[in-house]
Amino acid sequence: MGTPLTPRSPLQVTLTATPGKVVRGETVQLRCDTKEKGLTFQWDVSGGTLSAWNPSTTAVVWDTSDATDSVEEASVTVTDPRSGRTVTKRESVRVKVPVIAGQHASVSVQLQPPGVARTENQVLWSAIRNSSDALGFREYEDFIDLVLCRSSQGLDKVTQKLQADGKASMQSVWAHSGLPYPDVDAYWLLKTATEAFMRLRCGIHISSTYLGDPFEGLDLEKEQRRYEDGPLDLEKLKSMWSALIEPIPQDPRFYTLPYFAKILDRLRDVPVRGGSSFDFPCDAILRYKLTHPCLIELLWSYWEEESLLVQSLIEISRRFQNIRRADGPDPLSHLELAPLLPLGNLLWGYIQDEQHRLSVVRRAYEYDHHYGITLLGKAVPPLRGADSRSKFLEAFHSLMKLCTTFFRQADDMTVTPDGFPVLNGLKEVHLLLTEGQHNQYGDLPWTARQEMLMEQYLLARPEMRQFLPARAMVAYPEPWMGTVDVMKKLQGWTDTPTLHFHNLAAFGERILLSIRFGDWNSINDRDEAANWARYWRAEIQGYIHAYRAATGVDLTSDRLDVTMPAVHLRRRSAQPLSRAGRERAALGGGARAGAGMAARRRRRMPPSYRPY
């Protein structure tokens, strides 16, 4: 027998790293100790760089300039080429970022906001924004031009759309909108087309089968920016919408919003009938109102009226009838509209139809009923409202203040914002809004919106802009705004730009619609309120800025303002002393003379900035 083979012992190797802790940029001495000869060495580090070495190098220098702020590792693999024996040794070194600024390279640190959970009501807010955009003046102007300027083609397209949506036809709307005056065909067509536009664009269609209607035409790219929890597409919106809507308790075949379902749950003994706006069940709830809620808010009309939109057209109508203003020169004396142009006949019909439009007093009473605010002017007598929302302004402005606190917390990455204060504010505003959601709620806001859209269209006509040319270098979002601004300058009413009032109207409407039609009394999840504030942040902060620009009141102040906007607007419309009067008060007559001149100027001023 042969002699048995004796296995060779493993390689005895020691790896030493000196020092074991360094500041990034310092060097470390790596040394491999062994008593055996003829070995080869393979060096490696997890971060940083090594000095030049070859397979016979037993010591290297480790430069930690490129290492990270962590524990880095150095290793050496030792091999015996004769026997094939191999061993790997490792050593860890703690690398720290330098404390002294500028001594070594710095490390950037970024905090991330906490995760945002998607909640079911977000899809309703998307539908509200889409509906609001569809009722915008640009869409309305394009619609009216389609009907008025290309009558046959336009009427056919509108009729097809109305019939497809179950809303009769353009001819049936025309038949229900007759005016008892001759030679008003153009105005009659304008009024009928405006009503058709409202029927097509106002609100949303709630259906369990066709889920895309609330989002038709929605800009998904812009909508994605408001959803902070991942990608968004139309199919995702449809899925969320399907999960949100609820069956009508009396007729589960049809669906409605959770807020309406909660109301109907207490009215189970009342049947639900009527599939279109022309169906009129005498002893049942109107199903059309549940499946086609019209998403408009009377606050829109209030702020547009405070912009002096209505008063501008009233003054033009008076001059059109050759009625001279009571005192002083008439700034509209040169108004001469040629009968060959369309605007003359449109104004004729508008004036003839005056008794069929809402009066300023009716609107003022409804503003008081909905929001506890009203108008001030010679045509508005002291109101004796039967049911005023006297607490609304306090609750709404308090909610705006709570939202600014929430935004401040959300922008601080070291703080998780608390949504409960916002939730409580939403509950309070929702309760006040729904208390005023009675009597004229469905009809007066609709009629006021229809009339003001027509007034905007008349003021945006080219003939009107030729007579009242706006400033050429001001980029007005809508053409009628420049005409109103020029009129306010001519009449000496106010110099606050119309754009601020329009922003208050548009932003305020969206905010209140999201509160009114949300089932906030049944929600106790702070994430719902937090998502509401995040989603509507642009509108909320836009409303706060426009309110300050129009009234001079900062809603972010710790002092809560509960004064009606009309009071602030009237105060700001008071013209200051002339330069000569200020100098005389300061140099000669003193405070008493200045006060006397101010009193005399007030006596010469009209009693209101709104000379109805």
Residue pairs with C-beta under 8 A, 6 or more apart in sequence:
8 83
8 85
10 85
10 87
11 34
11 36
11 39
11 78
11 80
11 85
11 86
11 87
12 34
12 35
12 36
13 32
13 33
13 34
13 76
13 78
13 87
13 89
14 32
14 33
14 34
14 89
15 30
15 31
15 32
15 74
15 75
15 76
15 89
15 90
15 91
16 29
16 30
16 31
16 32
16 33
16 91
17 28
17 29
17 30
17 62
17 74
17 91
17 92
17 93
18 28
18 29
18 31
19 28
19 93
20 91
20 92
20 93
20 94
21 93
21 94
21 96
22 28
22 64
22 93
22 94
22 95
22 96
23 95
23 96
23 97
23 98
23 104
24 64
24 65
24 67
24 69
24 95
24 96
24 97
24 98
24 104
24 105
25 64
25 65
25 98
25 104
25 105
26 64
27 61
27 62
27 63
27 64
28 61
28 62
28 64
28 74
28 93
29 59
29 61
29 62
30 43
30 50
30 59
30 60
30 61
30 62
30 74
30 76
30 91
31 58
31 59
32 41
32 58
32 59
32 76
32 78
32 89
33 58
34 58
34 78
36 80
38 80
38 81
38 82
39 78
39 79
39 80
39 81
40 55
40 56
40 78
40 79
40 81
41 53
41 55
41 56
41 57
41 58
41 76
41 77
41 78
42 55
42 76
42 77
42 78
42 79
43 50
43 53
43 57
43 60
43 74
43 75
43 76
44 74
44 75
44 76
44 77
45 62
45 72
45 73
45 74
45 75
46 72
46 73
46 74
47 64
47 66
47 67
47 68
47 70
47 72
47 95
48 62
48 63
48 64
48 65
48 66
48 67
48 72
48 95
49 62
49 63
49 65
49 66
50 60
50 61
50 62
50 63
51 60
51 61
51 62
51 63
53 60
62 74
62 93
64 72
64 93
64 95
65 104
65 105
67 95
68 95
69 95
69 96
69 97
69 107
70 95
71 92
71 93
71 94
71 95
72 92
72 93
72 95
73 90
73 91
73 92
73 93
74 90
74 91
74 92
74 93
75 88
75 89
75 90
75 91
76 88
76 89
77 86
77 87
77 88
78 86
78 87
78 88
78 89
79 85
79 86
80 86
97 104
97 106
97 107
98 104
111 413
111 414
112 413
113 410
113 413
114 416
115 229
116 228
116 229
116 530
116 531
116 534
117 229
117 527
117 531
118 227
118 229
118 230
118 240
118 531
119 525
119 527
119 528
119 531
120 240
120 243
120 244
121 244
121 518
121 523
121 528
121 531
121 532
122 227
122 240
122 531
122 535
123 237
123 240
123 241
123 244
124 244
124 257
124 514
124 517
124 518
125 226
125 514
125 532
125 535
125 536
126 214
126 215
126 218
126 223
126 226
126 237
127 204
127 214
127 215
127 241
127 295
128 295
128 510
128 513
128 514
128 517
129 218
129 223
129 510
130 214
130 215
130 216
130 217
130 218
131 201
131 202
131 203
131 204
131 214
131 295
132 295
132 506
132 509
132 510
132 513
133 139
133 217
134 201
134 217
135 198
135 201
135 202
135 296
135 449
137 453
137 456
137 457
137 460
137 478
137 480
138 478
139 201
140 194
140 197
140 453
140 456
140 457
141 457
141 460
141 479
143 158
143 193
143 197
144 190
144 193
144 194
144 197
144 457
146 153
146 154
146 157
146 158
147 154
147 155
147 158
147 189
147 193
147 196
148 154
148 186
148 189
148 190
148 193
148 342
151 189
155 170
158 170
158 193
158 196
158 200
159 169
159 170
159 171
161 200
162 168
162 169
162 170
162 173
162 196
162 199
162 200
163 169
165 199
165 200
165 205
166 275
166 276
167 199
167 200
167 276
167 277
168 276
168 277
168 278
170 192
170 193
170 196
172 278
173 192
173 195
173 196
173 199
174 188
174 192
177 188
177 191
177 192
177 195
178 188
179 187
179 188
179 191
179 349
179 352
179 353
179 356
181 349
181 352
181 353
183 345
183 348
184 345
184 348
184 349
184 352
184 353
186 342
186 345
186 346
186 349
187 345
187 346
187 348
187 349
187 350
187 352
187 353
188 349
190 346
190 349
190 454
190 457
191 349
191 353
191 454
194 450
194 453
194 454
194 457
195 450
197 453
198 446
198 449
198 450
198 453
199 277
202 294
202 295
202 296
202 446
202 449
203 292
203 293
203 294
203 295
203 296
204 213
204 214
204 292
204 293
204 295
205 213
205 214
205 291
205 292
206 214
206 245
206 254
206 255
206 256
206 257
206 290
206 291
206 292
206 293
207 213
207 255
207 291
208 242
208 245
208 247
208 254
208 255
211 238
211 241
211 242
212 234
212 238
214 241
215 234
215 237
215 238
215 241
218 234
218 237
220 232
220 233
220 234
223 232
224 231
224 232
226 534
226 535
228 534
244 257
244 258
245 255
245 256
245 257
245 258
246 255
246 256
246 257
246 258
246 261
247 253
247 254
247 255
247 256
247 261
248 254
248 255
248 256
248 260
248 261
248 264
248 272
248 287
248 290
249 261
249 264
249 265
249 268
250 264
250 267
250 268
250 270
250 271
250 272
250 285
251 272
251 287
254 272
254 287
254 290
254 291
255 291
256 264
256 290
256 291
256 293
257 293
257 517
257 519
258 519
258 522
259 517
259 518
259 519
260 290
260 293
262 519
262 522
264 272
264 285
264 290
267 285
270 284
270 285
271 281
271 283
271 284
271 285
272 284
272 285
272 286
272 287
272 290
273 279
273 281
273 284
273 285
273 286
273 287
274 280
274 281
274 284
274 286
274 287
274 288
275 287
275 288
276 288
277 288
277 292
279 286
279 288
289 442
293 517
294 442
294 446
295 513
295 517
296 445
296 446
296 449
296 509
296 513
297 445
297 508
297 509
297 512
297 513
297 516
298 366
298 367
298 370
298 371
298 444
298 445
298 448
299 370
299 371
299 505
299 508
299 509
299 512
300 449
300 505
300 506
300 508
300 509
301 363
301 445
301 448
301 449
301 452
301 505
302 363
302 367
302 371
302 373
302 505
303 501
303 502
303 504
303 505
303 508
304 310
304 452
304 501
304 502
304 505
305 360
305 363
305 375
305 452
306 375
306 501
306 504
306 550
306 565
306 566
306 569
307 484
307 498
307 501
307 502
307 505
308 484
308 487
308 488
308 493
308 494
308 498
308 610
309 452
309 455
309 456
309 459
309 480
309 484
309 498
310 360
310 452
310 455
311 493
311 610
311 611
311 612
312 459
312 483
312 484
312 487
312 488
313 350
313 455
313 458
313 459
314 612
315 332
315 487
315 491
316 332
316 335
316 347
316 464
316 487
317 347
317 350
317 351
317 354
318 325
319 330
319 332
319 333
319 335
320 335
320 337
320 347
320 348
320 351
321 351
324 330
331 490
331 491
332 490
334 467
335 467
337 343
337 344
337 347
337 463
337 467
338 344
339 345
341 463
342 461
342 463
343 458
343 461
343 463
343 464
346 458
346 461
347 458
350 454
350 458
357 451
358 444
358 447
358 448
358 451
360 375
360 377
360 379
360 380
360 612
361 379
361 380
361 381
362 444
363 375
363 444
363 448
364 374
364 375
364 380
364 383
365 374
365 383
365 385
366 440
366 444
366 445
367 373
367 374
367 375
368 374
368 383
368 385
368 388
368 389
369 385
369 386
369 387
369 388
369 389
369 436
369 439
369 440
370 389
370 392
370 433
370 436
370 441
371 389
371 392
371 393
371 396
371 436
372 388
372 389
372 390
372 391
372 392
372 393
372 564
373 392
373 393
373 564
373 565
373 566
374 380
374 383
374 564
374 566
375 566
375 610
376 566
376 567
376 569
376 570
376 608
376 610
377 608
377 609
377 610
377 611
377 612
378 606
378 607
378 608
378 610
378 611
378 612
379 610
379 612
380 612
387 436
389 432
389 435
389 436
391 432
392 429
392 432
392 433
392 436
393 562
393 564
394 560
394 562
395 425
395 428
395 429
395 432
396 429
397 555
397 560
397 561
397 562
398 425
398 428
398 560
399 422
399 425
399 426
399 428
399 429
400 540
400 543
400 544
400 555
400 556
401 555
401 556
401 557
401 560
402 421
402 422
402 425
403 422
403 425
403 533
403 537
403 540
404 541
404 544
404 555
404 556
405 421
406 417
406 418
406 419
406 421
406 422
406 530
406 533
407 533
407 537
407 541
409 415
409 416
409 417
409 418
410 417
410 533
410 534
417 530
418 526
419 526
419 527
419 528
419 529
419 530
419 533
420 526
420 529
422 526
422 529
422 530
422 532
422 533
423 520
423 523
423 524
423 525
423 526
423 528
423 529
426 515
426 518
426 520
426 529
426 532
427 520
427 521
429 512
429 515
430 515
430 516
430 518
430 520
430 521
431 521
433 512
433 515
433 516
434 516
437 516
456 478
456 480
457 480
458 464
459 480
459 483
459 484
460 478
460 479
460 480
460 483
464 483
465 479
465 482
465 483
468 482
468 483
468 486
468 487
468 490
469 482
469 486
470 476
470 481
470 482
470 483
470 485
470 486
471 482
471 485
474 482
476 482
476 499
477 499
477 502
478 502
481 497
481 498
481 499
481 502
484 498
485 497
485 498
487 493
488 494
488 495
488 498
489 495
491 611
492 575
493 573
493 609
493 610
493 611
494 569
494 572
494 573
494 609
496 549
496 550
496 569
496 572
497 549
500 546
500 549
500 550
501 546
501 550
503 542
503 543
503 545
503 546
504 543
504 546
504 547
504 550
507 539
507 540
507 542
507 543
507 546
508 543
510 536
510 539
511 536
511 539
511 540
511 543
514 532
514 536
518 532
523 529
533 540
544 554
544 555
544 556
547 553
547 555
547 565
548 554
548 555
550 565
550 568
550 569
551 565
551 568
551 569
551 572
552 568
552 571
552 572
553 561
553 563
553 568
555 561
569 609
570 608
570 609
573 609
574 602
574 605
575 601
575 605
576 582
577 585
577 594
577 597
577 598
577 601
581 594
581 597
581 598
581 601
582 594
584 593
584 594
584 597
585 591
585 593
585 594
585 597
586 594
589 596
589 597
